[in-house]
Amino acid sequence: MTTKITLGGVRFAITGEPGFITAEDAKWELISRGAFVMTSVSKTTGALIVGANPAAALVSKARKLGTPIVEADGLRALLGGASLRDAIAGRRPASAPREDLRGKRFAIVGKLARETRDALKAELERHGGKVVDKPSSTTDVLIVGEGSSFEQVDAMNAGTPFLKQTALEALLAGAPLSNFIATRGDAVPDPRARALELLAAIAGELVSMPAGERWEDELTIRLTPTRVVSELRDLGGTPLHDHVREVVQRQAWPGVSAPCSVTVPIVFA
């Protein structure tokens, strides 16, 4: 006879309505599998179950503590007999090793909202990536969680390509890395002219994030043999700057043997 006690001793909190089951029924289903269901999140919480219209304070605390967040699909897995580890990993389908991640060097900074650091590291390494805790000049991709650090700021200022939560989730769901970080293009006779062409082509996308008020600035693109650096004269380090960087890193900037740069006016409205 198969036991129903699959979550013995695991502590959960539930916020919002999962949809396929009420929060109240989910609580008793988890308890019937040996789990404890609490009303708050603490360091001992195994996961926060998040449904529609969750309490922002609980979600914020879970993210601050690094508590895994399990949504409806993960809850289905738990109620179907999966372990918590399998349910967290099972939010995305297992896939064959990916060539676009093989050999890439990843660094993880900040607190991850929906992943444990160990689970993300295991997933990236399964695809042939190498994962470290601190970025360096050899880092190919920076995974950016919540809470900035000097290492993160320095790496982004140096032009290290990065993925934030939405892009990371899309990548892990199967989207190609090139959707977020383009491969450098071939060298051209006039890289500055090519850079200006690319900037003209993406001008609308660069300012697609509202600034709240009209703001005139200057955008400098600095091409080096290994990096593409995006600098804003006045708005550096702001969410607008991060948006610009994300747009810029999706372009195939020309390769160069020596640094060069272009500066253009940019107006946010």
BELBEL-V865681 format. One record per residue. N is the residue number from 1. SS is DSSP state (a for helix, b for strand, c for the rest). OMEGA is omega in whole degrees, -180 to 180 (none if undefined). D_FIRST is the distance of its C-alpha to the first C-alpha in Angstrom with 1 decimal. Layout:
# BELBEL-V865681
n->N ss->SS omega->OMEGA d_first->D_FIRST
n->N ss->SS omega->OMEGA d_first->D_FIRST
This chain:
# BELBEL-V865681
n->1 ss->c omega->-177 d_first->0.0
n->2 ss->c omega->179 d_first->3.8
n->3 ss->c omega->177 d_first->6.4
n->4 ss->c omega->-178 d_first->9.5
n->5 ss->c omega->-178 d_first->11.9
n->6 ss->c omega->-176 d_first->13.5
n->7 ss->c omega->-176 d_first->17.1
n->8 ss->c omega->175 d_first->17.3
n->9 ss->c omega->-179 d_first->21.0
n->10 ss->c omega->-180 d_first->22.4
n->11 ss->b omega->179 d_first->25.5
n->12 ss->b omega->164 d_first->26.4
n->13 ss->b omega->-178 d_first->29.4
n->14 ss->b omega->174 d_first->29.8
n->15 ss->b omega->-177 d_first->33.2
n->16 ss->c omega->-179 d_first->34.2
n->17 ss->b omega->-178 d_first->32.2
n->18 ss->c omega->177 d_first->29.7
n->19 ss->c omega->-179 d_first->30.6
n->20 ss->c omega->179 d_first->27.5
n->21 ss->c omega->177 d_first->26.2
n->22 ss->c omega->178 d_first->28.3
n->23 ss->a omega->180 d_first->28.5
n->24 ss->a omega->179 d_first->27.5
n->25 ss->a omega->179 d_first->24.3
n->26 ss->a omega->179 d_first->23.5
n->27 ss->a omega->-177 d_first->24.1
n->28 ss->a omega->175 d_first->21.6
n->29 ss->a omega->178 d_first->18.9
n->30 ss->a omega->179 d_first->19.5
n->31 ss->a omega->180 d_first->19.5
n->32 ss->a omega->179 d_first->16.2
n->33 ss->c omega->174 d_first->14.9
n->34 ss->c omega->-178 d_first->16.8
n->35 ss->c omega->169 d_first->20.1
n->36 ss->b omega->178 d_first->23.5
n->37 ss->b omega->-175 d_first->25.8
n->38 ss->b omega->179 d_first->29.5
n->39 ss->c omega->-180 d_first->32.7
n->40 ss->c omega->180 d_first->34.5
n->41 ss->c omega->178 d_first->34.3
n->42 ss->c omega->-180 d_first->34.9
n->43 ss->c omega->-178 d_first->34.7
n->44 ss->c omega->-180 d_first->31.2
n->45 ss->c omega->180 d_first->29.8
n->46 ss->c omega->179 d_first->27.3
n->47 ss->b omega->172 d_first->28.2
n->48 ss->b omega->176 d_first->30.2
n->49 ss->b omega->-175 d_first->28.8
n->50 ss->b omega->175 d_first->31.9
n->51 ss->c omega->180 d_first->32.5
n->52 ss->b omega->179 d_first->35.8
n->53 ss->c omega->-179 d_first->38.6
n->54 ss->c omega->174 d_first->37.2
n->55 ss->c omega->-176 d_first->39.1
n->56 ss->a omega->-177 d_first->41.4
n->57 ss->a omega->179 d_first->41.5
n->58 ss->a omega->180 d_first->37.8
n->59 ss->a omega->180 d_first->37.8
n->60 ss->a omega->-179 d_first->40.9
n->61 ss->a omega->178 d_first->39.6
n->62 ss->a omega->179 d_first->36.4
n->63 ss->a omega->179 d_first->38.7
n->64 ss->a omega->-179 d_first->40.9
n->65 ss->a omega->-177 d_first->38.2
n->66 ss->c omega->179 d_first->36.6
n->67 ss->c omega->178 d_first->33.3
n->68 ss->c omega->177 d_first->31.3
n->69 ss->b omega->-177 d_first->31.6
n->70 ss->b omega->-180 d_first->28.7
n->71 ss->c omega->-171 d_first->29.7
n->72 ss->a omega->-178 d_first->28.0
n->73 ss->a omega->178 d_first->26.5
n->74 ss->a omega->177 d_first->25.1
n->75 ss->a omega->176 d_first->23.6
n->76 ss->a omega->-180 d_first->22.0
n->77 ss->a omega->179 d_first->20.4
n->78 ss->a omega->-179 d_first->19.2
n->79 ss->a omega->177 d_first->17.6
n->80 ss->c omega->176 d_first->16.1
n->81 ss->c omega->-179 d_first->14.2
n->82 ss->c omega->172 d_first->17.2
n->83 ss->c omega->178 d_first->18.5
n->84 ss->a omega->180 d_first->21.9
n->85 ss->a omega->-179 d_first->23.7
n->86 ss->a omega->180 d_first->22.3
n->87 ss->a omega->178 d_first->23.1
n->88 ss->a omega->179 d_first->26.6
n->89 ss->a omega->-175 d_first->27.2
n->90 ss->c omega->176 d_first->25.7
n->91 ss->c omega->174 d_first->28.5
n->92 ss->c omega->-178 d_first->30.4
n->93 ss->c omega->175 d_first->29.3
n->94 ss->c omega->-178 d_first->29.3
n->95 ss->c omega->177 d_first->32.6
n->96 ss->c omega->178 d_first->34.6
n->97 ss->c omega->-174 d_first->36.9
n->98 ss->c omega->-180 d_first->39.9
n->99 ss->c omega->-177 d_first->43.4
n->100 ss->c omega->177 d_first->45.0
n->101 ss->c omega->-178 d_first->43.1
n->102 ss->c omega->177 d_first->43.5
n->103 ss->c omega->180 d_first->46.0
n->104 ss->c omega->179 d_first->46.4
n->105 ss->b omega->-178 d_first->46.8
n->106 ss->b omega->171 d_first->45.1
n->107 ss->b omega->-179 d_first->45.7
n->108 ss->b omega->178 d_first->43.6
n->109 ss->b omega->179 d_first->45.6
n->110 ss->c omega->-179 d_first->44.7
n->111 ss->b omega->-180 d_first->41.5
n->112 ss->c omega->-174 d_first->39.1
n->113 ss->c omega->-172 d_first->38.1
n->114 ss->c omega->-178 d_first->34.8
n->115 ss->c omega->162 d_first->34.0
n->116 ss->c omega->-179 d_first->33.4
n->117 ss->a omega->-179 d_first->36.1
n->118 ss->a omega->-180 d_first->33.8
n->119 ss->a omega->179 d_first->31.7
n->120 ss->a omega->179 d_first->35.0
n->121 ss->a omega->-180 d_first->36.5
n->122 ss->a omega->-179 d_first->33.5
n->123 ss->a omega->-180 d_first->33.8
n->124 ss->a omega->179 d_first->37.6
n->125 ss->a omega->176 d_first->37.4
n->126 ss->a omega->179 d_first->34.9
n->127 ss->c omega->176 d_first->37.8
n->128 ss->c omega->178 d_first->40.3
n->129 ss->c omega->175 d_first->41.8
n->130 ss->b omega->-173 d_first->42.9
n->131 ss->b omega->176 d_first->42.2
n->132 ss->b omega->-177 d_first->44.3
n->133 ss->c omega->-177 d_first->44.7
n->134 ss->c omega->179 d_first->48.4
n->135 ss->c omega->176 d_first->50.5
n->136 ss->c omega->-179 d_first->53.5
n->137 ss->c omega->-180 d_first->56.1
n->138 ss->c omega->-179 d_first->53.7
n->139 ss->c omega->178 d_first->50.9
n->140 ss->c omega->-176 d_first->50.3
n->141 ss->b omega->177 d_first->48.1
n->142 ss->b omega->175 d_first->47.8
n->143 ss->b omega->-172 d_first->44.6
n->144 ss->b omega->174 d_first->45.9
n->145 ss->c omega->-179 d_first->43.7
n->146 ss->b omega->180 d_first->45.0
n->147 ss->c omega->-178 d_first->47.7
n->148 ss->c omega->177 d_first->50.6
n->149 ss->c omega->178 d_first->51.8
n->150 ss->a omega->-180 d_first->55.0
n->151 ss->a omega->180 d_first->53.2
n->152 ss->a omega->-178 d_first->51.9
n->153 ss->a omega->-179 d_first->55.4
n->154 ss->a omega->-179 d_first->57.2
n->155 ss->a omega->-180 d_first->55.0
n->156 ss->a omega->177 d_first->55.3
n->157 ss->a omega->179 d_first->59.0
n->158 ss->c omega->177 d_first->59.3
n->159 ss->c omega->178 d_first->57.8
n->160 ss->c omega->178 d_first->54.3
n->161 ss->c omega->-174 d_first->52.2
n->162 ss->b omega->175 d_first->49.4
n->163 ss->b omega->171 d_first->46.3
n->164 ss->c omega->-168 d_first->45.4
n->165 ss->a omega->-176 d_first->42.2
n->166 ss->a omega->179 d_first->42.6
n->167 ss->a omega->179 d_first->43.8
n->168 ss->a omega->-179 d_first->41.1
n->169 ss->a omega->178 d_first->38.3
n->170 ss->a omega->178 d_first->40.1
n->171 ss->a omega->-178 d_first->40.4
n->172 ss->a omega->176 d_first->36.7
n->173 ss->c omega->175 d_first->36.0
n->174 ss->c omega->179 d_first->38.1
n->175 ss->c omega->180 d_first->41.7
n->176 ss->c omega->179 d_first->44.2
n->177 ss->a omega->-178 d_first->45.8
n->178 ss->a omega->175 d_first->49.1
n->179 ss->a omega->-174 d_first->48.5
n->180 ss->c omega->-179 d_first->49.0
n->181 ss->c omega->-177 d_first->51.0
n->182 ss->c omega->173 d_first->53.5
n->183 ss->c omega->178 d_first->54.7
n->184 ss->c omega->178 d_first->58.4
n->185 ss->b omega->177 d_first->60.9
n->186 ss->c omega->174 d_first->63.6
n->187 ss->c omega->179 d_first->66.8
n->188 ss->c omega->-178 d_first->69.6
n->189 ss->c omega->-178 d_first->73.3
n->190 ss->c omega->-177 d_first->73.3
n->191 ss->a omega->179 d_first->70.0
n->192 ss->a omega->179 d_first->71.4
n->193 ss->a omega->178 d_first->72.4
n->194 ss->a omega->179 d_first->68.9
n->195 ss->a omega->178 d_first->67.3
n->196 ss->a omega->176 d_first->69.6
n->197 ss->a omega->179 d_first->68.6
n->198 ss->a omega->179 d_first->64.9
n->199 ss->a omega->177 d_first->65.6
n->200 ss->a omega->-178 d_first->67.5
n->201 ss->a omega->-176 d_first->64.7
n->202 ss->c omega->-175 d_first->62.1
n->203 ss->a omega->-179 d_first->64.5
n->204 ss->a omega->-179 d_first->62.8
n->205 ss->a omega->-179 d_first->59.3
n->206 ss->a omega->-176 d_first->60.5
n->207 ss->c omega->-177 d_first->61.6
n->208 ss->c omega->176 d_first->58.9
n->209 ss->c omega->-177 d_first->57.4
n->210 ss->c omega->179 d_first->59.5
n->211 ss->c omega->-178 d_first->61.4
n->212 ss->c omega->176 d_first->62.2
n->213 ss->c omega->-180 d_first->65.9
n->214 ss->c omega->-180 d_first->68.2
n->215 ss->b omega->178 d_first->68.2
n->216 ss->b omega->-176 d_first->70.4
n->217 ss->b omega->174 d_first->69.3
n->218 ss->b omega->178 d_first->69.6
n->219 ss->b omega->175 d_first->66.9
n->220 ss->b omega->173 d_first->67.5
n->221 ss->b omega->-180 d_first->65.5
n->222 ss->b omega->180 d_first->66.0
n->223 ss->b omega->173 d_first->65.2
n->224 ss->c omega->179 d_first->64.7
n->225 ss->c omega->-176 d_first->63.7
n->226 ss->c omega->-174 d_first->60.1
n->227 ss->c omega->169 d_first->59.6
n->228 ss->b omega->-174 d_first->60.6
n->229 ss->b omega->178 d_first->61.4
n->230 ss->b omega->-179 d_first->61.8
n->231 ss->b omega->171 d_first->64.0
n->232 ss->b omega->-176 d_first->65.1
n->233 ss->c omega->-173 d_first->68.3
n->234 ss->c omega->-171 d_first->67.4
n->235 ss->c omega->178 d_first->63.8
n->236 ss->c omega->178 d_first->62.2
n->237 ss->c omega->180 d_first->58.9
n->238 ss->c omega->174 d_first->58.2
n->239 ss->a omega->177 d_first->55.4
n->240 ss->a omega->179 d_first->58.2
n->241 ss->a omega->178 d_first->58.7
n->242 ss->a omega->178 d_first->55.0
n->243 ss->a omega->179 d_first->55.1
n->244 ss->a omega->179 d_first->58.2
n->245 ss->a omega->-180 d_first->56.6
n->246 ss->a omega->178 d_first->53.5
n->247 ss->a omega->-178 d_first->55.9
n->248 ss->a omega->-175 d_first->58.1
n->249 ss->a omega->176 d_first->55.3
n->250 ss->c omega->-177 d_first->54.3
n->251 ss->c omega->179 d_first->57.7
n->252 ss->c omega->-179 d_first->58.8
n->253 ss->c omega->-177 d_first->61.7
n->254 ss->b omega->174 d_first->64.2
n->255 ss->c omega->179 d_first->64.0
n->256 ss->c omega->176 d_first->66.9
n->257 ss->c omega->177 d_first->68.4
n->258 ss->c omega->-178 d_first->70.0
n->259 ss->c omega->173 d_first->69.1
n->260 ss->b omega->-177 d_first->70.5
n->261 ss->b omega->173 d_first->69.9
n->262 ss->b omega->178 d_first->70.8
n->263 ss->b omega->-179 d_first->71.1
n->264 ss->b omega->174 d_first->71.1
n->265 ss->b omega->178 d_first->71.3
n->266 ss->b omega->-176 d_first->68.2
n->267 ss->b omega->175 d_first->68.1
n->268 ss->b omega->-178 d_first->65.1
n->269 ss->c omega->none d_first->65.4
